[in-house]
Amino acid sequence: MHDMSSHIVPLPAIDTVTVPYKGVNYLRPEILLDFVSVTPGHVLAITPLAVLYSSVGVSQSTELRKIPVLVSGRVVYPISSQTLPCLHAKLIINTHSQQLRFQGNLDALSDDRSLRDGVLIGIALAFTVADEG
């Protein structure tokens, strides 16, 4: 990723900000997350790992492509999944303010009847952080 060493920090549990599911923390939609809430280190990239959603009262997660998004300027990164085609979401990363926001929903017009009443609960993220030194 750069010519410096780095390590991966998963999204930690944060009261009212994240939802835990099977040992993974998911950032709720529309919450503004400060990078410093995750790590005091310099964030180089953010990798979307999975989305959590609920359909007919049952929580489920689906994995994403795990492509790191470089933290540079203001980035609006589309979130999509072949296994969940009704997902319409984006990750907005603002380097200047050191914040990010997850926005999205499940398309109510989807052909998949099981997801008609689906609700997007959150997104799992991993942060690539520069090593000190």
N, C-alpha and C positions, 0 to 999 in steps of 0.2 A: 504494500500500500504506500508508503513513503519510504525515504531512506532512513527511517528511524524505527526503533523497536516500539512495539505496542502490545497491549493486552486487551482482552475482551471483558466487558462488564455487563452482566445481564441486568435488565430493569429490576430494581429492588421493589419490595413491597412498600407502598406509601399510602397511609390512611386517606381515604376518600378519593384517591387518584388512580389506584390500580385495583384490579380484581384478580385474586388468585384462582388458578384452575390447574389441577394436576401438577403442582409444583412449579408452575410458571406464572409470572405476574404480567397482566395485560393492562395497558394504559387505556383508560376510558376515553371515548370520543369527546371532542370539544374541550378537553382539559389542556390548559397551557402548562407545559412541563419545563422547568428550568433545568439545564444540564447539571447544575451544581447539586440538584436533588439526587442525582444519580452518582456523580463522581466529582471530586474537586479538580481532577486532571483535565488536560486538554483533549476534547473529543475530536477525533479525526474523521470518523464515519459512524453512521447509524444503519443497522441492518434490520429490516422488518423480517420477523421469523414466522409468525402465524397470526391469524385473526380468530377471535372467540365470538361466537354468536349463539343465539338461542332460537329454537324453532319448536313450536308447540310446547313450551316450557322445559325443553331439554337443551342443556348447554353442550355445544360441540366446538371443536377447533379444527381449523384446516391450515396446513402449512403453506408458506409462501416460498418464492424462489430463492430467498436468502442472498440477495444482491446488495452489497454495502453501498450506501448512498454517502458520497463525500460531503463533509460539512464545509461548505464554501459559499459565502453570500447568502442569498435567499433561495431555497430550493423547494419546489412543489413537486413531490414524487408520487406518481399514480400507483395505487395499490390494487392489484387484480389477482385473480386466481382462476385457473382452468377448472378446478374442482368446485368452485363457487362462482359461476358466471354472473350471478345477480349482484355480486359485490361491486359497489361503486365507492371508492374511497381514495384519500390522498393523505400524505404525510407532508406537513409544511415545516421546514427547518429554517430558522433564522439565526445565522452565525453571529450577527452583530449583537442581538439581544440574548444569545445563548439559550434559546427556547425552541420548543417544537410543539406542534399540535397535530392530532389525528382527527380527521373528519371523514365521515362516510355513512353509508346506509346499505341496506339490502333492497334491491329494486322490487317494489310491490307488483310490477307488471311481469315478473318472471314467469316462465312456463312451468317452473317447478312448484307444484301446489304445496309441497311440504314446507316451502319457505315463504308462503304468502304472508304469514304473520311473523316472519323472522325479524329478530332484533340484533343489531350489531352491538356487541358488548365491549370489545377492546382489541388492541393489537399488542403482540409480544415483540419486544425490541432488544437488540444487543448493541452495545456502544463500544467502538474501537477507540481506546484511549492511549495517548502517547505515554511511554514510560518516562519517568523523571530521570534527569541525568544528563 
